[in-house]
Amino acid sequence: MSKNTAVQGRSKVSSFKVLRRLVSYLFHYYKFRLIAVLICITVTAAAGISSSVFLNLVLTQVITPLLGNAATGVAPVPFAEVSDKLFLVIGGMGLMYIVALCASFFYNQTMAVVTQGFLKHVRNDMFARMESLPIRYFDTHTHGDIMSTYTNDTDALRQLISMSIPQVYYSIVAAITLFVLMLTYSVWLMFVVLFGVLVMALVAKAVGGRSARYFIRQQETLGKTEGYIEEMMGGQKVIKVFCHEEQAKRDFDVINDQLCDASDKANAYGNMLMPAIMNIGHFMFVVTAIIAGLFFVWGVRNFSVTGWGDVFVITNINMIALMATFLNISRQFSLNIGQVSMQINSVVMGLAGAGRIFELLDQQPETDDGYVTLVNAEIAEDGTVTESKERTGKWAWKHPHKADGTVTYTELKGDIRLFDVDFGYVPEKIVLHNVTIYAKPGQKIAFVGATGAGKTTITNLLNRFYDIADGKIRYDGININKIKKADLRRSMGIVLQDTNLFTGTIMENIRYGKLDAADEECIEAAKLANAHDFITRLPEGYNTVLRHEASNLSQGQRQLISIARAAVADPPVMILDEATSSIDTRTEALVQKGMDALMKGRTVFVIAHRLSTIQNSDAIMVLDHGRIIERGSHEQLIAQKGVYFQLYTGAFELE
């Protein structure tokens, strides 16, 4: 089996499963409304079909009696005798159309509500699932591709639900009903129509299959394109600094050409399908009319279902009325088949979008088997720890023991120890080797090393953004695998090199570290980080609104706010990942003073390129390719005259 054939086979199976899941998803939220919509669509379809039936009634019950039949000696009847039937047929037809109009209005309005409400649920579910995913997912998927799921794929799903599915259902109901009617009027002409339907099905399979494959590829390539655009927008300064504009354009042209090729072929086949189906329908109508005319000329007056035994039996059926009715029905039948073909493109795009949405929803959330929780605590003079319902400023680990059902409380002190830790982002490539670190409560541990040495990786393991491959990490003597991730992360504050401030006021961004913090606490945290001074000089002070990653502030100011955000959380453990790397020397002196106050009494892990900021550390770890090659205080490492000494004296560069 070729690769393309295999992919196509998977797509077909996947599309059916996606459709079944989508319908189940819809009925989960809007079961009764959708049942009402289906009933209304059925009524509307019946009204569209009724015109053929009413035409037959007018011809047989009104026109034929008025004309009479000289050949059989049947005299014309006066209009007065058939007027009641005529008005009854017209009245019934009008009533049917009024009911259909109301049904159509109702189902269109209902589908608008259902569609938008369903998309709201889908976006809520996607965002909720996205928030539960591990960091690894975002490291392996471009942000633009994820955003494409919220925009392009959701829009394709909107088109599918609001228009394509109702139209396809309408056409299928109408086509089945018309098929039964044609079978009732003439079995023999029905064979002609069936032959045309067979040809339509073969064409739809050949052309529609290719169209579907390329529409799926279009959705995937569109996500890649948006991912590249998002990446280039975020890196415009770098692109311009290194004069990389032309290369960026060439790379984009390659991706855009792939999107264009997929879209071109998808729409080429898609636009070919509907005219082909419609023209087959026109040809089928002509052939049916010719054969019906030949039957009439040859005197085959009965070619209905009653004529299976002898098609040449002469009855009183009005041949003209039957032919006109059948041809009208066959015309409507081919039109409905054509309507289905028109929706194939939208259905395929919608299912492709739904498939990508379900792919996000099916991502495994971050697992958490922890059962040790963080609680407010009261600590007696003798060291006894008890749980408190009130905020006490003291914390403890609540450790239930499954074996005997007892619960023990361990005071949160910030004692973190790593024992022979190995880790790799992928199993076949280990990036940390036998890392052992002892951080006692209140100690400041610094990491030094070139880019890629494993400094940030260690801090990611402390937060359990990733789980270690081997070894152990203990927090106050408790294996961190036993601690609930939310409680573990709540006990740690982190300041990253890349600041992430959100749309909102400065006060709201600081409060992000502790959602129930009062304004006074946020202001004290800002003072601690030496951010209060510049904030008060802003036109709106703490109510200054930050937009688009706080572009109205300098990099140093943004970093000060992120430090204040960590300070207001008041955690016992702090992680500073090159927190002062984006701050100028003058600002660094102010920040360092605030940082020293912030770090007092806390266990602190510091990653820094500026060695001047870590001289007062209790222990400095020098890393190289995932291994600790030197450790000790600043004075001890200088005395050793090893790698740290050479870094400090400028003989080596960290990069």
C-alpha positions as CSV (number, residue, x, y, z in Angstrom):
1,M,0.0,0.0,0.0
2,S,1.4,3.4,-0.9
3,K,1.8,6.2,1.6
4,N,-0.9,8.3,0.1
5,T,-3.3,5.4,0.0
6,A,-2.6,4.6,3.6
7,V,-3.2,8.2,4.6
8,Q,-6.4,8.4,2.6
9,G,-7.7,5.2,4.3
10,R,-6.9,6.6,7.7
11,S,-8.7,9.9,6.8
12,K,-11.8,8.0,5.8
13,V,-12.0,6.1,9.0
14,S,-11.1,9.1,11.0
15,S,-13.8,11.3,9.2
16,F,-16.5,8.8,10.1
17,K,-15.4,8.7,13.7
18,V,-15.1,12.5,13.8
19,L,-18.6,12.9,12.4
20,R,-20.1,10.4,14.9
21,R,-18.3,12.1,17.8
22,L,-19.4,15.5,16.6
23,V,-23.1,14.5,16.4
24,S,-22.8,12.9,19.8
25,Y,-21.2,16.1,21.1
26,L,-23.9,18.3,19.6
27,F,-26.7,16.1,21.1
28,H,-25.0,16.2,24.5
29,Y,-25.7,20.0,24.7
30,Y,-28.7,20.5,22.5
31,K,-30.6,17.2,22.2
32,F,-34.2,18.5,22.2
33,R,-33.4,21.6,20.1
34,L,-31.8,19.4,17.5
35,I,-34.7,17.0,17.4
36,A,-37.0,20.0,16.8
37,V,-34.7,21.2,14.1
38,L,-34.7,17.8,12.4
39,I,-38.5,17.7,12.5
40,C,-38.7,21.2,11.0
41,I,-36.2,20.4,8.2
42,T,-38.3,17.3,7.4
43,V,-41.4,19.4,7.2
44,T,-39.6,21.9,4.9
45,A,-38.4,19.1,2.7
46,A,-41.9,17.7,2.5
47,A,-43.2,21.1,1.4
48,G,-40.6,21.3,-1.4
49,I,-41.6,17.8,-2.6
50,S,-45.4,18.5,-2.4
51,S,-45.3,20.7,-5.5
52,S,-44.9,17.7,-7.7
53,V,-47.8,15.9,-6.0
54,F,-50.0,18.9,-6.2
55,L,-49.1,19.2,-9.9
56,N,-50.2,15.6,-10.5
57,L,-53.5,16.3,-8.6
58,V,-54.2,19.4,-10.7
59,L,-53.6,17.5,-13.9
60,T,-55.5,14.4,-13.1
61,Q,-58.3,15.8,-10.9
62,V,-59.0,19.2,-12.6
63,I,-57.4,19.6,-16.1
64,T,-58.2,16.1,-17.4
65,P,-62.0,16.3,-16.5
66,L,-62.2,19.8,-18.0
67,L,-60.7,18.6,-21.3
68,G,-62.5,15.2,-21.4
69,N,-61.4,12.4,-23.8
70,A,-62.9,12.2,-27.2
71,A,-61.2,8.9,-28.0
72,T,-62.9,7.2,-25.2
73,G,-66.2,9.2,-25.3
74,V,-65.6,11.0,-22.0
75,A,-67.2,14.4,-22.2
76,P,-65.7,17.5,-20.6
77,V,-67.2,18.5,-17.3
78,P,-68.1,22.0,-16.3
79,F,-65.6,24.0,-14.3
80,A,-68.1,24.4,-11.4
81,E,-67.9,20.6,-10.8
82,V,-64.1,20.6,-10.4
83,S,-63.7,24.1,-8.8
84,D,-63.9,22.7,-5.3
85,K,-61.1,20.3,-6.0
86,L,-59.0,23.0,-7.6
87,F,-59.5,25.3,-4.6
88,L,-58.8,22.4,-2.2
89,V,-55.6,21.6,-4.0
90,I,-54.5,25.3,-4.0
91,G,-55.5,25.7,-0.4
92,G,-53.6,22.6,0.7
93,M,-50.6,23.8,-1.3
94,G,-50.7,27.2,0.3
95,L,-51.1,25.8,3.8
96,M,-48.2,23.5,3.3
97,Y,-46.0,26.3,2.2
98,I,-47.0,28.5,5.1
99,V,-46.2,25.7,7.5
100,A,-42.9,25.1,5.7
101,L,-42.1,28.8,5.9
102,C,-42.6,28.8,9.7
103,A,-40.6,25.6,10.1
104,S,-37.8,27.0,8.0
105,F,-37.7,30.2,10.0
106,F,-37.7,28.3,13.3
107,Y,-34.9,25.9,12.3
108,N,-32.7,28.6,10.9
109,Q,-33.1,30.7,14.1
110,T,-32.6,27.7,16.3
111,M,-29.5,26.5,14.4
112,A,-28.0,30.0,14.8
113,V,-28.4,29.7,18.5
114,V,-27.2,26.1,18.6
115,T,-24.1,26.8,16.4
116,Q,-22.9,29.8,18.5
117,G,-23.7,28.1,21.8
118,F,-21.9,24.9,20.7
119,L,-18.8,26.8,19.5
120,K,-18.7,28.5,22.9
121,H,-18.7,25.1,24.6
122,V,-16.0,23.9,22.2
123,R,-13.8,26.9,22.9
124,N,-14.4,26.5,26.7
125,D,-13.5,22.8,26.5
126,M,-10.4,23.5,24.4
127,F,-9.1,26.2,26.7
128,A,-9.8,24.1,29.8
129,R,-8.0,21.2,28.3
130,M,-5.1,23.4,27.1
131,E,-4.7,24.7,30.6
132,S,-4.4,21.2,31.9
133,L,-1.7,20.1,29.4
134,P,1.9,19.6,30.4
135,I,4.6,22.1,29.4
136,R,6.0,19.4,27.0
137,Y,3.0,19.9,24.7
138,F,3.7,23.6,24.3
139,D,7.4,22.9,23.7
140,T,6.5,20.6,20.8
141,H,3.7,22.6,19.2
142,T,4.0,26.1,17.7
143,H,1.7,28.6,19.2
144,G,0.4,29.7,15.8
145,D,-0.7,26.1,15.1
146,I,-2.5,26.0,18.4
147,M,-4.1,29.3,17.6
148,S,-5.2,28.0,14.2
149,T,-7.4,25.5,16.1
150,Y,-9.2,28.3,17.9
151,T,-9.7,30.3,14.7
152,N,-9.6,28.5,11.3
153,D,-10.7,25.1,12.6
154,T,-13.5,26.5,14.7
155,D,-14.7,28.6,11.8
156,A,-14.8,25.6,9.5
157,L,-16.8,23.8,12.3
158,R,-19.2,26.7,12.4
159,Q,-19.8,26.4,8.6
160,L,-20.4,22.7,9.0
161,I,-22.9,22.9,11.8
162,S,-24.8,26.0,10.8
163,M,-25.2,25.3,7.0
164,S,-23.7,22.0,5.7
165,I,-25.3,19.5,8.1
166,P,-28.8,20.9,7.8
167,Q,-28.5,21.2,4.0
168,V,-27.2,17.7,3.7
169,Y,-30.0,16.3,5.9
170,Y,-32.6,18.3,4.0
171,S,-31.3,16.9,0.7
172,I,-31.1,13.3,1.9
173,V,-34.7,13.4,3.3
174,A,-35.9,15.0,0.1
175,A,-34.0,12.5,-2.2
176,I,-35.3,9.5,-0.3
177,T,-38.9,10.7,-0.4
178,L,-38.6,11.6,-4.1
179,F,-37.0,8.2,-4.8
180,V,-40.1,6.5,-3.2
181,L,-42.4,8.7,-5.2
182,M,-40.6,7.9,-8.5
183,L,-40.8,4.2,-7.7
184,T,-44.6,4.6,-7.1
185,Y,-45.1,6.5,-10.4
186,S,-42.9,4.4,-12.7
187,V,-40.6,1.5,-12.0
188,W,-39.2,1.5,-15.5
189,L,-38.2,5.2,-15.6
190,M,-36.8,4.7,-12.1
191,F,-34.2,2.4,-13.6
192,V,-33.0,5.3,-15.8
193,V,-32.7,7.5,-12.8
194,L,-30.9,4.9,-10.9
195,F,-28.3,4.6,-13.6
196,G,-27.8,8.3,-13.4
197,V,-27.4,8.1,-9.6
198,L,-24.8,5.4,-10.0
199,V,-22.8,7.6,-12.4
200,M,-23.2,10.5,-9.9
201,A,-21.9,8.3,-7.1
202,L,-18.8,7.2,-9.1
203,V,-18.0,10.7,-10.0
204,A,-18.5,11.9,-6.4
205,K,-16.2,9.1,-5.1
206,A,-13.5,9.9,-7.6
207,V,-13.5,13.7,-7.5
208,G,-14.8,14.1,-3.9
209,G,-12.1,11.7,-2.5
210,R,-9.3,13.8,-4.0
211,S,-11.0,17.0,-2.9
212,A,-11.3,15.7,0.7
213,R,-7.7,14.6,0.9
214,Y,-6.5,18.1,-0.2
215,F,-8.9,19.9,2.1
216,I,-7.5,18.0,5.1
217,R,-4.0,18.9,3.9
218,Q,-5.1,22.5,3.6
219,Q,-6.2,22.7,7.2
220,E,-3.0,21.2,8.4
221,T,-0.8,23.5,6.2
222,L,-2.8,26.5,7.3
223,G,-1.9,25.7,10.9
224,K,1.8,25.5,10.0
225,T,1.6,28.8,8.1
226,E,0.1,30.6,11.0
227,G,2.6,29.1,13.3
228,Y,5.5,30.4,11.2
229,I,3.9,33.9,11.0
230,E,3.4,34.0,14.8
231,E,7.0,33.0,15.2
232,M,8.3,35.7,12.8
233,M,6.1,38.4,14.4
234,G,7.6,37.6,17.8
235,G,11.1,37.7,16.4
236,Q,11.0,40.8,14.3
237,K,13.7,42.6,16.2
238,V,16.1,39.6,15.8
239,I,15.2,39.3,12.1
240,K,16.0,43.0,11.4
241,V,19.2,43.0,13.5
242,F,20.6,40.1,11.5
243,C,19.2,41.3,8.2
244,H,17.3,38.1,7.9
245,E,14.3,39.5,6.1
246,E,15.0,37.9,2.7
247,Q,15.6,34.5,4.2
248,A,12.5,34.8,6.3
249,K,10.5,35.6,3.1
250,R,12.0,32.7,1.2
251,D,11.2,30.3,4.1
252,F,7.6,31.7,4.2
253,D,7.3,31.3,0.5
254,V,8.0,27.6,0.8
255,I,5.3,27.1,3.5
256,N,2.9,29.4,1.6
257,D,3.4,27.5,-1.6
258,Q,2.5,24.3,0.2
259,L,-0.7,26.0,1.4
260,C,-1.4,27.4,-2.0
261,D,-0.9,24.0,-3.7
262,A,-3.1,22.2,-1.2
263,S,-5.8,24.9,-1.4
264,D,-5.6,25.0,-5.2
265,K,-6.0,21.3,-5.7
266,A,-8.7,21.1,-3.0
267,N,-10.8,23.9,-4.6
268,A,-10.1,22.7,-8.1
269,Y,-11.6,19.2,-7.4
270,G,-14.2,20.8,-5.2
271,N,-15.4,23.2,-7.8
272,M,-15.4,20.5,-10.4
273,L,-17.7,18.2,-8.4
274,M,-20.9,20.3,-8.3
275,P,-21.0,21.2,-12.1
276,A,-20.2,17.6,-13.0
277,I,-23.1,16.3,-10.7
278,M,-25.5,18.9,-12.0
279,N,-24.7,18.2,-15.6
280,I,-25.2,14.5,-15.1
281,G,-28.5,15.4,-13.6
282,H,-29.4,17.5,-16.6
283,F,-28.4,14.7,-18.9
284,M,-30.4,12.2,-16.9
285,F,-33.5,14.5,-17.1
286,V,-33.2,14.6,-20.9
287,V,-32.8,10.9,-21.2
288,T,-35.7,10.3,-18.9
289,A,-37.9,12.7,-20.9
290,I,-37.0,10.9,-24.2
291,I,-37.7,7.5,-22.9
292,A,-41.0,8.6,-21.4
293,G,-41.9,10.2,-24.7
294,L,-41.1,6.9,-26.5
295,F,-43.3,5.1,-24.1
296,F,-46.1,7.5,-24.9
297,V,-45.6,7.2,-28.6
298,W,-45.5,3.4,-28.5
299,G,-48.7,3.4,-26.4
300,V,-47.2,2.1,-23.2
301,R,-49.8,3.9,-21.2
302,N,-49.1,2.1,-18.0
303,F,-45.4,2.0,-16.9
304,S,-46.2,2.4,-13.3
305,V,-45.6,-0.1,-10.5
306,T,-48.9,-1.8,-11.5
307,G,-47.4,-2.6,-14.9
308,W,-44.8,-5.2,-13.7
309,G,-46.8,-8.1,-15.2
310,D,-47.7,-6.6,-18.5
311,V,-46.4,-3.1,-19.4
312,F,-48.8,-2.9,-22.4
313,V,-52.0,-3.1,-20.4
314,I,-54.1,-0.1,-21.3
315,T,-55.6,1.8,-18.3
316,N,-57.2,5.1,-17.6
317,I,-54.1,6.7,-16.2
318,N,-53.4,10.1,-17.7
319,M,-50.1,9.6,-19.4
320,I,-49.4,13.3,-19.8
321,A,-50.0,13.9,-16.1
322,L,-47.8,11.0,-15.1
323,M,-45.0,12.0,-17.4
324,A,-45.0,15.6,-16.3
325,T,-45.1,14.6,-12.6
326,F,-42.3,12.0,-12.9
327,L,-40.1,14.4,-14.8
328,N,-40.6,17.1,-12.2
329,I,-39.8,14.6,-9.4
330,S,-36.7,13.4,-11.2
331,R,-35.6,17.0,-11.7
332,Q,-36.0,17.7,-8.0
333,F,-34.2,14.5,-7.2
334,S,-31.1,15.4,-9.3
335,L,-31.1,19.0,-7.8
336,N,-31.0,17.5,-4.2
337,I,-28.2,15.2,-5.2
338,G,-26.4,18.3,-6.6
339,Q,-27.0,20.2,-3.3
340,V,-25.3,17.3,-1.4
341,S,-22.3,17.6,-3.7
342,M,-22.1,21.3,-3.2
343,Q,-21.7,20.7,0.6
344,I,-19.0,18.1,0.3
345,N,-16.2,20.8,0.4
346,S,-17.6,22.4,3.5
347,V,-18.3,19.0,5.2
348,V,-14.7,17.9,4.5
349,M,-13.2,21.1,5.8
350,G,-15.5,21.1,8.8
351,L,-14.6,17.5,9.7
352,A,-10.9,18.2,9.2
353,G,-11.3,21.2,11.6
354,A,-13.3,19.1,14.0
355,G,-10.6,16.4,13.8
356,R,-7.9,18.9,14.8
357,I,-10.1,20.2,17.6
358,F,-10.7,16.7,19.0
359,E,-7.0,16.0,18.7
360,L,-6.4,18.9,21.1
361,L,-9.2,17.7,23.4
362,D,-7.8,14.2,23.4
363,Q,-4.4,15.3,24.5
364,Q,-3.5,13.6,27.8
365,P,-3.7,16.2,30.6
366,E,-0.8,16.6,33.0
367,T,-0.9,13.6,35.4
368,D,-0.9,14.2,39.1
369,D,-0.8,11.3,41.5
370,G,0.2,13.4,44.5
371,Y,-1.7,13.2,47.7
372,V,0.4,15.4,50.0
373,T,-1.2,18.9,50.2
374,L,-0.2,22.3,51.5
375,V,-2.3,23.6,54.4
376,N,-2.3,26.6,56.8
377,A,-0.6,25.5,60.0
378,E,-0.1,26.4,63.6
379,I,3.2,25.5,65.2
380,A,3.4,25.2,69.0
381,E,6.5,26.0,71.0
382,D,7.4,22.4,71.3
383,G,7.4,22.1,67.4
384,T,4.0,20.3,67.2
385,V,2.3,21.2,63.9
386,T,-1.5,21.3,63.6
387,E,-3.7,22.3,60.7
388,S,-5.5,25.6,60.8
389,K,-8.5,26.9,58.9
390,E,-7.3,30.5,59.2
391,R,-4.4,32.0,57.4
392,T,-1.5,32.0,59.9
393,G,1.5,32.8,57.7
394,K,2.8,29.3,58.4
395,W,2.5,26.3,56.2
396,A,2.7,22.6,56.5
397,W,2.6,19.5,54.4
398,K,-0.4,17.3,55.2
399,H,0.7,13.8,54.6
400,P,-2.0,11.0,54.8
401,H,-0.6,7.5,55.2
402,K,-2.7,4.9,53.3
403,A,-1.2,2.0,55.2
404,D,-2.6,2.9,58.7
405,G,-4.9,5.8,57.9
406,T,-3.0,8.3,60.0
407,V,-2.1,11.9,58.9
408,T,1.2,13.6,59.7
409,Y,2.1,17.3,59.3
410,T,5.5,18.5,58.3
411,E,6.4,22.1,58.6
412,L,7.2,23.8,55.3
413,K,10.8,25.0,55.6
414,G,12.1,24.9,52.1
415,D,14.6,22.0,52.4
416,I,15.1,20.7,48.9
417,R,17.5,17.9,48.0
418,L,18.2,16.1,44.7
419,F,19.8,12.7,44.8
420,D,21.5,11.3,41.7
421,V,19.0,12.8,39.3
422,D,19.0,11.8,35.6
423,F,16.7,13.5,33.1
424,G,16.1,13.7,29.4
425,Y,13.5,15.5,27.4
426,V,13.4,12.4,25.2
427,P,14.3,9.0,26.7
428,E,17.2,8.4,24.2
429,K,19.0,11.7,25.1
430,I,19.8,12.3,28.7
431,V,20.7,15.9,29.5
432,L,21.2,15.7,33.3
433,H,23.6,13.1,34.8
434,N,23.8,12.2,38.4
435,V,22.9,15.6,39.7
436,T,23.0,15.8,43.5
437,I,22.2,19.1,45.3
438,Y,21.5,19.9,49.0
439,A,19.6,23.2,49.6
440,K,18.9,23.7,53.3
441,P,16.2,26.1,54.5
442,G,17.3,29.7,53.9
443,Q,20.2,28.9,51.7
444,K,21.0,30.5,48.4
445,I,22.1,28.0,45.7
446,A,23.4,29.4,42.4
447,F,23.9,27.7,39.1
448,V,26.6,28.8,36.7
449,G,27.3,27.3,33.3
450,A,27.2,27.9,29.5
451,T,23.9,27.9,27.7
452,G,22.5,24.3,27.5
453,A,24.4,23.2,30.5
454,G,21.2,22.2,32.3
455,K,20.6,25.1,34.7
456,T,17.0,25.9,33.7
457,T,16.3,22.2,33.4
458,I,16.9,21.7,37.1
459,T,14.4,24.4,38.0
460,N,11.9,22.9,35.7
461,L,12.3,19.6,37.6
462,L,11.7,21.3,40.9
463,N,8.3,22.6,39.7
464,R,7.6,19.1,38.1
465,F,7.1,20.6,34.7
466,Y,8.9,17.4,33.8
467,D,9.4,14.2,35.7
468,I,12.9,12.8,36.3
469,A,14.1,9.6,34.6
470,D,16.0,8.4,37.7
471,G,17.0,9.5,41.2
472,K,14.9,11.3,43.8
473,I,13.9,14.9,44.7
474,R,12.8,15.5,48.3
475,Y,11.1,18.5,49.6
476,D,11.2,18.8,53.4
477,G,12.0,15.1,53.4
478,I,8.9,14.2,51.2
479,N,9.3,12.8,47.7
480,I,7.9,15.5,45.4
481,N,6.1,12.8,43.4
482,K,3.8,12.5,46.4
483,I,3.1,16.2,46.6
484,K,0.2,17.6,44.5
485,K,1.6,19.7,41.7
486,A,-0.6,22.7,42.4
487,D,0.5,22.7,46.1
488,L,4.1,22.1,45.1
489,R,4.1,25.1,42.7
490,R,2.2,27.2,45.2
491,S,5.1,26.9,47.6
492,M,7.6,28.2,45.0
493,G,7.9,31.6,43.5
494,I,9.6,32.0,40.1
495,V,11.0,35.0,38.2
496,L,11.9,34.2,34.6
497,Q,14.3,35.9,32.3
498,D,11.5,36.4,29.8
499,T,8.8,38.4,31.5
500,N,5.2,37.5,30.9
501,L,2.8,40.3,31.8
502,F,-0.8,40.1,30.9
503,T,-3.4,42.6,29.6
504,G,-4.6,44.6,32.6
505,T,-3.5,47.1,35.2
506,I,-0.1,46.9,37.0
507,M,-1.9,46.2,40.2
508,E,-3.7,43.2,38.6
509,N,-0.4,41.9,37.3
510,I,1.3,42.1,40.7
511,R,-1.8,40.5,42.3
512,Y,-1.4,37.6,39.8
513,G,1.0,36.1,42.3
514,K,-1.6,36.0,45.1
515,L,-5.2,36.5,43.8
516,D,-6.6,37.4,47.3
517,A,-3.8,40.0,48.1
518,A,-5.0,43.4,49.2
519,D,-3.8,46.5,47.4
520,E,-1.5,47.3,50.3
521,E,0.2,43.9,50.0
522,C,0.8,44.5,46.3
523,I,2.2,47.9,47.0
524,E,4.6,46.5,49.7
525,A,5.7,43.8,47.3
526,A,6.4,46.5,44.7
527,K,8.4,48.5,47.2
528,L,10.4,45.4,48.1
529,A,11.2,44.9,44.4
530,N,12.1,48.6,44.1
531,A,9.3,49.0,41.5
532,H,7.1,51.4,43.5
533,D,9.1,54.5,42.5
534,F,8.7,54.2,38.8
535,I,5.1,52.9,39.1
536,T,4.0,56.0,41.0
537,R,5.6,58.2,38.3
538,L,3.3,56.7,35.6
539,P,0.2,58.8,34.7
540,E,-2.2,56.3,36.2
541,G,0.1,54.8,38.7
542,Y,-0.9,51.3,39.7
543,N,-4.0,51.6,37.5
544,T,-1.9,52.0,34.4
545,V,-3.2,49.4,31.9
546,L,-0.6,47.2,30.2
547,R,-1.3,46.0,26.7
548,H,0.5,43.8,24.2
549,E,3.1,42.4,26.6
550,A,3.5,45.7,28.4
551,S,5.2,47.4,25.4
552,N,4.7,50.8,27.0
553,L,7.3,49.8,29.7
554,S,11.0,49.2,29.4
555,Q,12.4,45.7,29.8
556,G,13.8,46.5,33.2
557,Q,10.5,47.9,34.4
558,R,8.7,44.8,33.2
559,Q,11.1,42.6,35.1
560,L,10.7,44.7,38.3
561,I,6.9,44.1,38.1
562,S,7.5,40.3,37.6
563,I,9.7,40.3,40.7
564,A,7.0,42.2,42.7
565,R,4.5,39.5,41.5
566,A,6.7,36.8,42.9
567,A,7.2,38.8,46.1
568,V,3.5,39.2,46.9
569,A,3.1,35.4,46.8
570,D,5.6,35.3,49.7
571,P,6.7,31.7,49.0
572,P,9.3,29.9,51.1
573,V,11.3,28.9,48.0
574,M,12.3,31.3,45.2
575,I,13.6,30.4,41.7
576,L,15.3,33.3,39.9
577,D,16.2,32.4,36.3
578,E,18.5,35.2,35.2
579,A,16.0,37.6,36.7
580,T,18.4,40.6,36.4
581,S,19.8,39.8,33.0
582,S,17.6,42.4,31.2
583,I,18.2,45.2,33.7
584,D,20.9,47.8,33.4
585,T,23.7,48.1,35.9
586,R,22.1,51.1,37.8
587,T,18.7,49.4,38.0
588,E,20.4,46.1,38.9
589,A,21.9,47.7,42.1
590,L,18.4,48.7,43.2
591,V,16.9,45.4,42.3
592,Q,19.7,43.4,44.0
593,K,18.9,45.3,47.2
594,G,15.3,44.4,46.9
595,M,16.1,40.8,45.9
596,D,18.3,40.4,49.0
597,A,15.4,41.5,51.1
598,L,13.1,39.1,49.2
599,M,15.5,36.2,49.5
600,K,16.0,36.7,53.3
601,G,14.8,33.6,55.1
602,R,13.9,31.7,51.9
603,T,15.5,28.9,50.0
604,V,16.6,30.4,46.8
605,F,17.8,28.9,43.5
606,V,19.6,31.5,41.3
607,I,20.6,31.2,37.6
608,A,22.8,34.0,36.6
609,H,25.3,35.0,33.9
610,R,26.5,38.0,36.0
611,L,28.8,36.4,38.6
612,S,28.7,39.5,40.7
613,T,25.1,38.8,41.6
614,I,25.8,35.4,43.1
615,Q,29.0,36.0,45.2
616,N,27.0,35.9,48.4
617,S,25.5,32.5,47.6
618,D,25.9,29.7,50.1
619,A,26.8,27.3,47.4
620,I,27.6,27.7,43.7
621,M,27.1,24.8,41.2
622,V,29.2,24.9,38.0
623,L,27.5,22.8,35.4
624,D,28.8,21.5,32.1
625,H,26.8,19.4,29.7
626,G,24.4,18.3,32.4
627,R,27.0,17.5,35.1
628,I,28.1,19.4,38.2
629,I,31.8,19.8,37.7
630,E,32.5,22.2,40.6
631,R,30.6,23.2,43.8
632,G,31.3,25.4,46.8
633,S,31.1,29.0,48.0
634,H,32.6,31.8,46.0
635,E,35.7,31.9,48.1
636,Q,36.2,28.1,47.9
637,L,35.8,28.1,44.1
638,I,38.2,31.0,43.6
639,A,40.7,29.2,45.8
640,Q,40.4,26.0,43.6
641,K,41.3,28.1,40.5
642,G,39.2,25.8,38.3
643,V,36.5,26.6,35.8
644,Y,34.7,29.1,38.0
645,F,37.9,31.0,38.7
646,Q,38.5,31.3,35.0
647,L,34.9,32.4,34.4
648,Y,35.2,35.0,37.2
649,T,38.6,36.4,35.9
650,G,37.4,36.4,32.3
651,A,39.6,33.7,31.0
652,F,36.4,31.8,29.9
653,E,33.1,33.1,28.6
654,L,29.9,31.5,29.6
655,E,28.6,31.4,26.0
